[in-house]
């Protein structure tokens, strides 16, 4: 028996040895007759220290040079050189080394040329992957980002790029094609046109600077507004007066930065004024990176929420058919970033209070005032599903109960809820605090997204889903009935809760407050 095992082991070892020795490799030069160039073989042993994917690329090329054409090498070098237009750093792709090797390629030994070819392949792969799915992985950075991983088989793209001499167009194909990404790139171009100059920090001697105030810091403020092209009156730039021209410039600046355009120079306006050109540039870099994380195809029709802008857009075939204000989670209870699909509408929804609100709001408030439940029309259920009275409720065991708010106009979810599957139990919904939509800062919810005029949005979608029904009358009858009713969404309507804080409108740079303080930290990680 031992002899049989020994012979079997010897057979396996011999087979493995033979398999290693018989890789499809011919140590002969080939000639590209079309371009009249020599193509050198690449010994598989030279690829031992590379990744599996790089070895696969050369295997698909029968272990011959990939970058033997001048045109392809120069095209790749050109794309790496200008990758800053996409917020990337050319040094990450060995640009200087590649450039030096290219300049002296004719004088390199055959072995050095092969090593150069491998380095080009590695740089192409790295750049292609960064353009397609970002330099960093959001899953390792954030616990509440629920985006599907972006996977891609690059070998076909590489072969197409080099065999058809389409390096630039292939890399372009991998980039996000959404209009926001294009506007972010345009923002970089516009921002680069501003002069490079040091910014001294602006300090205010008042909490709020108002029209007709006279203060020395107004000189600095006017200079900063002039730099950003919001102020165009050089005659009064050195006066201390907060005049009407400066007032208009401040309101323009505030509007571009998502601040309340009231002309009052408070902490928010001073904070935005103190951003330097380089800080704004890094902010755009961070937003470009995020857009590389997002799905490449958002869908033919979809709901797109930009959390820092407090806006929802309903997009159909590249046209924005409706725009709604939204209220999003606070910094402490932030709304997660995710992509999902709309599943159903619930009219006259009940609201079951989630654990976070039980702990932080309900328990401490109701413990001192049992009228809390009646005032909010809450029914209390014990662990057996039996309704109990507020007097029977034990505040020390608040998490052992279920609290349900009855449906109605003043329900916390309002009259309609938009459901979509996700791991965070968030959804879109109406609200009983409809006056909050007049606020500039609308990071006010516990994580879900409240929508202004949600019945109009629901009606638009239902009319499309059920053309045989009169959507407006159907919804009105459901609301009048006051019973909870669900209507399913039959077609695929993706919903995207995204986060971006900069773009451009016309020639005007737009920035929004970084409500979850993500930009600077991401920009820092991108530099590493």
C-alpha positions as CSV (number, residue, x, y, z in Angstrom):
1,X,0.0,0.0,0.0
2,X,2.9,2.4,0.9
3,X,4.5,1.6,-2.5
4,X,1.2,2.6,-4.3
5,X,1.0,5.9,-2.4
6,X,4.7,6.6,-3.2
7,X,4.2,5.9,-6.9
8,X,1.0,8.1,-7.0
9,X,2.9,11.0,-5.3
10,X,5.7,10.7,-7.7
11,X,3.3,10.7,-10.6
12,X,1.6,13.9,-9.3
13,X,4.9,15.6,-8.8
14,X,6.1,14.6,-12.3
15,X,2.9,15.8,-13.9
16,X,3.1,19.2,-12.1
17,X,6.7,19.5,-13.2
18,X,5.8,18.7,-16.8
19,X,2.9,21.1,-16.7
20,X,5.2,23.9,-15.5
21,X,7.8,23.1,-18.2
22,X,5.3,23.1,-21.1
23,X,3.7,26.5,-20.9
24,X,2.8,27.9,-24.3
25,X,5.9,29.9,-24.9
26,X,8.1,30.2,-28.0
27,X,11.3,32.1,-27.7
28,X,11.1,33.6,-31.2
29,X,10.6,37.1,-32.4
30,X,7.5,37.8,-34.5
31,X,7.0,40.6,-37.0
32,X,3.9,42.7,-37.3
33,X,3.7,42.9,-41.1
34,X,1.2,45.7,-41.1
35,X,3.4,48.1,-39.0
36,X,6.7,46.5,-39.9
37,X,7.9,46.1,-36.3
38,X,9.5,43.3,-34.4
39,X,7.4,41.8,-31.5
40,X,9.6,40.2,-28.8
41,X,8.6,37.2,-26.7
42,X,8.0,37.6,-23.0
43,X,9.2,34.7,-21.0
44,X,6.5,33.7,-18.4
45,X,9.2,33.5,-15.8
46,X,9.6,37.2,-16.0
47,X,6.0,37.6,-14.8
48,X,6.3,35.6,-11.6
49,X,6.4,38.7,-9.5
50,X,3.3,40.2,-11.2
51,X,-0.4,39.8,-10.5
52,X,-2.5,37.0,-11.9
53,X,-4.3,39.6,-14.1
54,X,-1.0,40.8,-15.7
55,X,0.0,37.2,-16.4
56,X,-3.4,36.7,-18.0
57,X,-2.9,39.7,-20.3
58,X,0.4,38.3,-21.6
59,X,-1.1,34.8,-21.9
60,X,-3.9,36.2,-24.1
61,X,-1.1,37.8,-26.2
62,X,0.7,34.4,-26.5
63,X,3.4,35.8,-24.3
64,X,4.6,38.5,-26.6
65,X,5.1,42.2,-26.1
66,X,1.9,44.2,-25.7
67,X,3.2,47.7,-26.2
68,X,5.5,47.2,-29.2
69,X,3.8,50.0,-31.2
70,X,5.0,53.6,-30.7
71,X,1.5,54.9,-31.2
72,X,0.1,52.8,-28.3
73,X,2.9,53.7,-25.9
74,X,2.7,57.4,-26.6
75,X,-1.1,57.3,-26.3
76,X,-0.9,55.6,-22.8
77,X,1.8,58.1,-21.7
78,X,-0.4,61.0,-22.9
79,X,-3.4,59.6,-20.9
80,X,-1.3,59.2,-17.8
81,X,0.0,62.7,-18.2
82,X,-3.4,64.2,-18.3
83,X,-5.1,62.0,-15.6
84,X,-5.1,65.0,-13.4
85,X,-8.2,66.1,-15.4
86,X,-10.0,63.2,-13.6
87,X,-8.6,64.1,-10.2
88,X,-5.9,61.4,-10.3
89,X,-2.1,61.7,-9.8
90,X,0.2,60.7,-12.6
91,X,2.9,59.7,-10.1
92,X,0.6,56.7,-9.1
93,X,1.2,55.3,-12.6
94,X,5.0,55.7,-12.8
95,X,4.7,58.5,-15.3
96,X,8.2,59.9,-14.9
97,X,9.8,56.5,-15.0
98,X,7.8,55.6,-18.1
99,X,8.7,58.8,-19.8
100,X,12.4,58.4,-19.2
101,X,12.3,54.8,-20.5
102,X,10.4,55.8,-23.6
103,X,12.9,58.5,-24.4
104,X,15.8,56.0,-24.3
105,X,13.8,53.0,-25.5
106,X,16.0,52.5,-28.6
107,X,19.0,52.2,-26.4
108,X,17.5,49.7,-24.0
109,X,18.6,46.1,-24.0
110,X,16.1,43.5,-25.0
111,X,15.6,42.5,-21.4
112,X,15.1,46.1,-20.4
113,X,12.5,46.6,-23.1
114,X,10.6,43.6,-21.9
115,X,10.7,45.0,-18.3
116,X,9.4,48.4,-19.7
117,X,6.6,46.6,-21.5
118,X,5.5,44.9,-18.3
119,X,5.6,48.2,-16.5
120,X,3.4,49.8,-19.2
121,X,0.9,47.0,-18.8
122,X,0.8,47.4,-15.0
123,X,0.3,51.1,-15.3
124,X,-2.5,50.7,-17.9
125,X,-4.2,48.2,-15.5
126,X,-3.9,50.5,-12.5
127,X,-5.1,53.6,-14.4
128,X,-8.0,51.7,-16.0
129,X,-9.2,50.3,-12.7
130,X,-8.9,53.7,-11.0
131,X,-10.9,55.3,-13.7
132,X,-13.5,52.6,-13.7
133,X,-14.1,52.0,-9.9
134,X,-12.0,54.5,-8.1
135,X,-8.6,54.5,-6.4
136,X,-10.1,53.6,-2.9
137,X,-12.8,51.1,-1.8
138,X,-15.7,52.8,-0.1
139,X,-16.5,49.5,1.8
140,X,-13.3,49.9,3.7
141,X,-13.8,53.6,4.4
142,X,-17.5,53.8,5.5
143,X,-19.8,51.4,7.3
144,X,-23.0,52.9,5.9
145,X,-22.2,52.9,2.2
146,X,-24.2,50.2,0.5
147,X,-23.0,50.2,-3.1
148,X,-22.6,47.1,-5.2
149,X,-18.9,46.3,-6.0
150,X,-17.9,47.3,-9.5
151,X,-16.1,44.4,-11.2
152,X,-14.6,44.3,-14.6
153,X,-12.6,41.9,-16.8
154,X,-9.9,44.2,-18.3
155,X,-8.2,41.8,-20.6
156,X,-10.7,42.4,-23.5
157,X,-10.3,46.2,-23.0
158,X,-6.5,46.0,-23.1
159,X,-6.5,43.8,-26.2
160,X,-8.9,46.2,-28.0
161,X,-6.8,49.2,-27.0
162,X,-3.5,47.9,-28.3
163,X,-4.7,45.9,-31.4
164,X,-7.0,48.7,-32.7
165,X,-4.8,51.5,-31.5
166,X,-7.6,52.9,-29.3
167,X,-5.9,53.4,-26.0
168,X,-7.4,56.8,-25.3
169,X,-11.0,55.9,-26.4
170,X,-10.8,52.6,-24.4
171,X,-9.8,54.5,-21.2
172,X,-12.5,57.0,-21.8
173,X,-15.0,54.2,-22.1
174,X,-14.2,53.1,-18.6
175,X,-14.9,56.5,-17.0
176,X,-18.2,57.5,-15.6
177,X,-20.4,58.9,-18.3
178,X,-22.9,60.8,-16.1
179,X,-23.3,64.5,-16.7
180,X,-22.3,65.2,-13.1
181,X,-18.9,63.6,-13.6
182,X,-18.4,65.8,-16.8
183,X,-19.4,68.9,-14.8
184,X,-16.9,68.1,-12.1
185,X,-14.2,67.8,-14.7
186,X,-15.3,71.1,-16.1
187,X,-15.1,72.6,-12.6
188,X,-11.5,71.7,-12.4
189,X,-10.7,73.5,-15.6
190,X,-12.6,76.6,-14.4
191,X,-10.9,76.4,-11.0
192,X,-7.4,76.1,-12.5
193,X,-8.0,79.4,-14.3
194,X,-8.0,81.2,-11.0
195,X,-4.6,82.6,-9.9
196,X,-2.4,80.8,-7.4
197,X,-2.1,83.1,-4.4
198,X,-1.9,82.7,-0.7
199,X,-5.1,83.3,1.4
200,X,-4.9,84.9,4.8
201,X,-7.6,83.8,7.2
202,X,-10.5,86.1,7.6
203,X,-11.7,86.7,11.1
204,X,-14.8,88.6,12.0
205,X,-15.2,90.8,15.0
206,X,-19.0,90.3,14.9
207,X,-21.1,87.2,14.9
208,X,-23.2,88.7,12.1
209,X,-22.0,91.4,9.7
210,X,-25.0,93.2,8.2
211,X,-25.6,95.8,5.5
212,X,-24.2,99.3,6.4
213,X,-21.8,97.9,9.0
214,X,-18.3,99.5,9.0
215,X,-15.6,97.0,9.9
216,X,-11.9,96.6,8.9
217,X,-12.4,92.9,8.0
218,X,-14.7,94.0,5.1
219,X,-11.6,94.9,3.1
220,X,-10.4,91.2,3.2
221,X,-13.9,90.0,2.5
222,X,-14.2,92.2,-0.6
223,X,-10.8,91.0,-1.8
224,X,-11.9,87.4,-1.4
225,X,-15.2,88.0,-3.2
226,X,-13.2,89.7,-5.9
227,X,-10.9,86.7,-6.2
228,X,-13.9,84.4,-6.7
229,X,-15.4,86.9,-9.2
230,X,-18.5,87.6,-7.1
231,X,-17.5,91.2,-6.5
232,X,-16.7,93.5,-9.4
233,X,-16.3,97.0,-8.0
234,X,-12.6,97.7,-7.5
235,X,-13.3,101.4,-6.6
236,X,-14.6,100.5,-3.1
237,X,-12.6,97.5,-2.4
238,X,-10.4,99.2,0.3
239,X,-13.2,100.8,2.2
240,X,-14.6,99.4,5.5
241,X,-18.2,100.0,4.5
242,X,-20.6,97.1,3.9
243,X,-22.4,98.8,1.0
244,X,-25.1,97.6,-1.3
245,X,-22.7,96.4,-4.0
246,X,-20.8,94.2,-1.5
247,X,-24.2,93.0,-0.2
248,X,-25.2,91.8,-3.6
249,X,-21.8,90.1,-4.1
250,X,-22.2,88.3,-0.7
251,X,-25.7,87.1,-1.7
252,X,-24.3,85.7,-4.9
253,X,-21.4,84.0,-3.1
254,X,-23.9,82.5,-0.5
255,X,-26.1,81.2,-3.2
256,X,-23.2,79.5,-5.0
257,X,-22.2,77.8,-1.7
258,X,-25.7,76.5,-0.7
259,X,-26.0,79.1,2.1
260,X,-29.0,81.2,2.9
261,X,-28.7,84.1,0.4
262,X,-29.6,86.8,2.9
263,X,-26.5,89.0,2.7
264,X,-25.8,88.5,6.4
265,X,-22.1,87.5,6.8
266,X,-22.2,84.9,9.6
267,X,-20.0,81.9,10.6
268,X,-21.1,79.8,7.6
269,X,-20.2,82.5,5.1
270,X,-16.8,83.3,6.7
271,X,-16.1,79.5,6.8
272,X,-16.8,79.3,3.0
273,X,-14.8,82.4,2.3
274,X,-11.7,80.9,4.0
275,X,-11.5,77.9,1.6
276,X,-8.4,78.2,-0.6
277,X,-8.2,77.3,-4.2
278,X,-6.3,74.2,-3.4
279,X,-8.8,73.1,-0.8
280,X,-11.6,73.5,-3.4
281,X,-9.6,71.6,-5.9
282,X,-9.2,68.7,-3.4
283,X,-12.9,68.9,-2.8
284,X,-13.5,68.3,-6.5
285,X,-11.0,65.4,-6.5
286,X,-13.0,63.8,-3.7
287,X,-16.3,64.2,-5.6
288,X,-14.8,62.7,-8.8
289,X,-13.6,59.7,-6.8
290,X,-17.1,59.2,-5.4
291,X,-18.6,59.3,-8.8
292,X,-16.2,56.5,-9.8
293,X,-17.7,54.4,-7.0
294,X,-21.2,54.9,-8.2
295,X,-22.9,52.6,-10.7
296,X,-21.9,53.3,-14.3
297,X,-25.5,52.8,-15.5
298,X,-28.0,54.6,-13.2
299,X,-30.9,53.3,-15.3
300,X,-33.3,54.5,-18.0
301,X,-35.4,56.2,-15.4
302,X,-34.4,56.7,-11.8
303,X,-34.7,58.7,-8.6
304,X,-31.4,60.5,-7.7
305,X,-31.0,62.2,-4.3
306,X,-28.0,64.4,-3.7
307,X,-27.8,64.5,0.1
308,X,-25.7,67.8,0.5
309,X,-27.9,69.6,-2.0
310,X,-31.1,68.4,-0.3
311,X,-32.6,67.6,-3.7
312,X,-34.3,64.7,-5.4
313,X,-34.4,64.5,-9.2
314,X,-36.7,62.1,-11.1
315,X,-34.8,61.4,-14.3
316,X,-36.3,59.6,-17.3
317,X,-34.2,58.9,-20.5
318,X,-31.6,61.6,-19.5
319,X,-34.3,64.3,-18.9
320,X,-35.1,65.6,-15.4
321,X,-38.9,65.4,-15.3
322,X,-39.3,66.4,-11.7
323,X,-37.3,68.0,-8.9
324,X,-38.2,67.9,-5.2
325,X,-36.7,69.4,-2.0
326,X,-35.7,66.7,0.5
327,X,-34.7,66.5,4.2
328,X,-31.9,64.1,5.0
329,X,-30.3,62.6,8.1
330,X,-28.3,64.7,10.6
331,X,-24.6,64.3,10.9
332,X,-25.2,62.1,13.9
333,X,-27.9,60.0,12.2
334,X,-26.6,60.3,8.6
335,X,-28.5,59.0,5.6
336,X,-26.6,56.0,4.1
337,X,-25.3,56.2,0.5
338,X,-26.8,53.4,-1.5
339,X,-28.3,52.2,-4.8
340,X,-31.5,50.1,-4.8
341,X,-34.8,49.7,-6.7
342,X,-38.2,51.2,-5.9
343,X,-40.5,48.3,-4.8
344,X,-43.8,49.8,-3.6
345,X,-45.7,52.8,-2.3
346,X,-47.5,52.6,1.0
347,X,-50.4,55.1,1.4
348,X,-51.6,56.0,4.9
349,X,-48.6,54.3,6.4
350,X,-48.2,53.5,10.1
351,X,-44.9,54.3,11.7
352,X,-43.0,51.9,14.0
353,X,-40.5,53.8,16.0
354,X,-36.9,52.5,15.4
355,X,-34.5,51.6,18.2
356,X,-32.3,54.7,17.9
357,X,-35.3,57.0,18.4
358,X,-36.6,54.9,21.3
359,X,-33.3,55.2,23.1
360,X,-32.5,58.9,22.4
361,X,-36.0,60.5,22.2
362,X,-38.9,58.4,23.4
363,X,-37.5,56.8,26.5
364,X,-36.2,60.0,28.2
365,X,-39.2,62.1,27.2
366,X,-42.0,59.6,28.0
367,X,-40.3,58.7,31.3
368,X,-41.1,62.2,32.6
369,X,-44.4,62.7,30.8
370,X,-46.7,59.8,29.9
371,X,-48.8,62.2,27.8
372,X,-46.0,61.8,25.2
373,X,-47.8,58.7,23.8
374,X,-51.2,60.3,23.4
375,X,-49.8,63.5,22.0
376,X,-48.1,61.5,19.2
377,X,-50.9,59.0,18.8
378,X,-48.7,56.1,19.7
379,X,-50.0,52.7,20.6
380,X,-47.8,50.6,22.8
381,X,-47.5,46.8,22.3
382,X,-45.7,44.4,24.6
383,X,-43.6,41.4,23.6
384,X,-46.7,39.3,23.2
385,X,-48.2,41.8,20.7
386,X,-50.8,42.9,23.3
387,X,-51.7,46.6,23.5
388,X,-50.9,48.2,26.9
389,X,-51.7,51.6,28.4
390,X,-49.1,54.3,29.1
391,X,-49.6,53.7,32.8
392,X,-48.5,50.1,32.4
393,X,-45.4,51.0,30.4
394,X,-42.1,50.4,32.1
395,X,-39.5,53.1,31.1
396,X,-36.6,50.9,32.3
397,X,-37.6,48.3,29.7
398,X,-38.4,50.7,26.9
399,X,-36.7,48.6,24.2
400,X,-39.0,45.6,25.0
401,X,-42.0,47.4,23.5
402,X,-43.2,48.2,20.0
403,X,-44.5,51.7,19.4
404,X,-46.8,52.3,16.4
405,X,-48.1,55.6,15.3
406,X,-51.5,55.5,13.6
407,X,-51.9,56.7,10.0
408,X,-52.9,60.2,9.1
409,X,-51.9,63.6,7.8
410,X,-49.9,64.2,11.0
411,X,-48.2,60.8,11.1
412,X,-44.4,61.1,11.1
413,X,-44.2,59.5,7.7
414,X,-47.1,61.6,6.4
415,X,-49.4,60.2,3.8
416,X,-47.1,58.1,1.7
417,X,-43.9,56.1,2.0
418,X,-41.6,54.9,-0.9
419,X,-40.1,51.5,-0.1
420,X,-36.9,50.0,-1.5
421,X,-34.8,47.1,-0.2
422,X,-31.7,48.1,1.8
423,X,-29.8,47.1,4.9
424,X,-30.4,50.3,6.8
425,X,-34.2,50.3,7.0
426,X,-34.4,53.7,5.3
427,X,-37.0,54.9,2.8
428,X,-38.4,58.0,1.2
429,X,-41.6,59.5,2.8
430,X,-43.9,62.4,3.4
431,X,-43.6,64.2,6.7
432,X,-45.7,66.0,9.4
433,X,-43.1,68.8,9.5
434,X,-43.7,70.2,6.0
435,X,-42.6,73.7,7.1
436,X,-39.0,72.4,7.4
437,X,-38.6,72.5,3.6
438,X,-38.3,76.3,3.8
439,X,-35.0,75.8,5.8
440,X,-31.7,76.1,4.0
441,X,-30.0,73.5,6.2
442,X,-32.2,70.4,5.9
443,X,-30.0,67.8,7.5
444,X,-32.7,67.2,10.1
445,X,-34.0,63.7,9.9
446,X,-33.1,60.4,11.7
447,X,-31.7,58.9,8.5
448,X,-34.7,58.5,6.2
449,X,-35.3,61.0,3.3
450,X,-38.4,63.2,3.6
451,X,-39.7,64.5,0.3
452,X,-41.6,67.7,-0.4
453,X,-44.8,67.1,-2.4
454,X,-44.4,63.4,-2.4
455,X,-47.9,62.7,-3.6
456,X,-47.1,64.5,-6.9
457,X,-44.0,62.3,-7.3
458,X,-46.0,59.1,-6.5
459,X,-48.7,60.1,-8.9
460,X,-46.2,60.6,-11.7
461,X,-44.7,57.1,-11.2
462,X,-48.1,55.4,-10.7
463,X,-49.5,56.9,-13.8
464,X,-46.7,55.4,-15.7
465,X,-47.0,52.0,-13.9
466,X,-50.8,51.7,-14.2
467,X,-51.8,53.6,-17.4
468,X,-55.3,52.0,-17.2
469,X,-56.0,53.8,-13.9
470,X,-56.5,57.5,-13.2
471,X,-53.6,57.9,-10.8
472,X,-54.8,61.1,-9.2
473,X,-58.3,59.8,-8.4
474,X,-56.9,56.4,-7.3
475,X,-54.5,58.1,-4.8
476,X,-57.3,60.4,-3.6
477,X,-59.6,57.5,-2.9
478,X,-56.9,55.6,-1.0
479,X,-56.2,58.7,1.2
480,X,-59.9,59.3,1.8
481,X,-60.3,55.6,3.0
482,X,-57.6,56.2,5.6
483,X,-56.6,52.6,5.6
484,X,-53.0,51.5,4.9
485,X,-52.6,50.4,1.3
486,X,-49.6,49.2,-0.7
487,X,-49.2,49.7,-4.5
488,X,-46.3,47.7,-6.1
489,X,-43.9,49.1,-8.7
490,X,-43.8,46.7,-11.6
491,X,-41.0,48.2,-13.7
492,X,-37.4,48.7,-12.7
493,X,-36.9,52.2,-11.2
494,X,-33.6,52.5,-9.5
495,X,-33.2,54.8,-6.6
496,X,-29.8,56.3,-5.8
497,X,-28.9,58.2,-2.5
498,X,-25.6,59.8,-3.5
499,X,-23.3,62.5,-2.0
500,X,-21.5,65.2,-4.0
501,X,-20.7,68.7,-2.8
502,X,-19.4,70.5,-6.0
503,X,-20.3,71.0,-9.7
504,X,-20.6,73.9,-12.1
505,X,-23.6,75.7,-13.5
506,X,-22.8,77.6,-16.6
507,X,-19.5,79.3,-15.7
508,X,-20.3,79.5,-12.0
509,X,-18.6,77.1,-9.6
510,X,-21.1,75.5,-7.1
511,X,-20.2,74.2,-3.7
512,X,-22.4,72.8,-0.9
513,X,-21.7,72.3,2.8
514,X,-20.0,69.0,3.5
515,X,-22.8,68.0,5.9
516,X,-21.2,64.7,6.9
517,X,-17.6,66.0,6.9
518,X,-16.4,63.5,4.2
519,X,-14.5,65.6,1.7
520,X,-11.3,66.5,3.5
521,X,-10.7,63.1,4.9
522,X,-11.3,61.5,1.5
523,X,-9.0,64.0,-0.2
524,X,-6.3,63.2,2.4
525,X,-6.6,59.5,1.7
526,X,-6.4,60.1,-2.0
527,X,-3.1,61.9,-1.5
528,X,-1.6,58.9,0.4
